[in-house]
Amino acid sequence: MEQHDSSGLQPPVVEKVRKIVAFLQDMEREEELHSVPTWKAHQLTGDRKGNWSLFVSKNWRIPFATDHKEIEMIDLDYEDYH
């Protein structure tokens, strides 16, 4: 279900998070993640191997996984990595 409630976000990052989510919804290939260098897109390792992480601000990231069969984002989150 799509929600537009930004109450859990710091006001300075709301627009950036909206842009990232919109980009992910429109994305067709994972390679597109590298088209915005400021997001510092990279794949995670360890128990989250295969998941991606995008930089939002300071310690905040948007991690997510992709379902290659359904071609969609899954497990999208907004978290403080420290």
C-alpha positions as CSV (number, residue, x, y, z in Angstrom):
1,M,0.0,0.0,0.0
2,E,1.3,3.4,-0.9
3,Q,1.4,6.0,1.9
4,H,2.4,9.7,1.8
5,D,2.7,10.2,5.5
6,S,6.1,11.9,6.2
7,S,5.6,12.3,10.0
8,G,8.4,9.9,10.8
9,L,11.0,11.8,8.7
10,Q,13.1,14.8,9.5
11,P,11.7,17.8,7.5
12,P,14.9,18.4,5.6
13,V,14.9,14.9,4.0
14,V,11.3,14.5,3.1
15,E,11.7,15.7,-0.5
16,K,14.8,13.6,-1.0
17,V,13.1,10.5,0.3
18,R,10.1,11.1,-2.0
19,K,12.4,11.5,-5.0
20,I,14.3,8.3,-4.2
21,V,11.0,6.3,-3.7
22,A,9.6,7.7,-7.0
23,F,12.9,6.8,-8.8
24,L,12.7,3.2,-7.4
25,Q,9.1,2.8,-8.5
26,D,10.0,3.8,-12.1
27,M,13.3,2.0,-12.2
28,E,13.6,-0.8,-14.7
29,R,17.2,-2.1,-14.0
30,E,19.4,-2.0,-11.0
31,E,22.2,-0.4,-13.0
32,E,20.1,2.8,-13.0
33,L,20.8,3.2,-9.3
34,H,24.3,4.5,-10.2
35,S,22.9,7.3,-12.3
36,V,22.6,9.5,-9.1
37,P,26.0,9.6,-7.5
38,T,24.9,11.5,-4.4
39,W,22.8,8.5,-3.4
40,K,26.0,6.4,-3.1
41,A,24.2,3.2,-4.2
42,H,25.9,0.0,-3.2
43,Q,25.0,-3.6,-2.5
44,L,25.2,-4.8,1.1
45,T,27.1,-7.8,2.4
46,G,26.8,-10.3,5.1
47,D,23.3,-11.3,6.2
48,R,21.9,-8.6,3.9
49,K,23.9,-9.7,0.9
50,G,22.1,-8.8,-2.3
51,N,20.2,-5.9,-0.8
52,W,20.9,-2.3,-1.8
53,S,21.4,0.8,0.3
54,L,21.0,4.5,-0.8
55,F,22.4,7.4,1.2
56,V,19.9,10.0,2.5
57,S,21.8,12.0,5.1
58,K,24.4,11.5,7.8
59,N,23.6,8.1,9.2
60,W,20.3,7.6,7.4
61,R,19.9,5.2,4.6
62,I,17.2,3.6,2.5
63,P,17.9,-0.1,2.3
64,F,15.9,-2.4,0.0
65,A,15.9,-5.7,-1.8
66,T,14.7,-6.4,-5.3
67,D,12.5,-9.3,-6.4
68,H,14.0,-10.1,-9.8
69,K,11.2,-12.5,-10.7
70,E,8.4,-9.8,-10.1
71,I,10.7,-6.9,-11.0
72,E,9.8,-4.9,-7.9
73,M,11.3,-3.4,-4.7
74,I,10.7,-5.3,-1.5
75,D,11.7,-4.7,2.1
76,L,12.1,-0.9,1.6
77,D,13.0,0.9,4.8
78,Y,14.4,4.1,6.2
79,E,16.9,3.5,8.9
80,D,19.8,4.9,11.0
81,Y,22.6,2.5,10.3
82,H,24.5,3.2,13.6
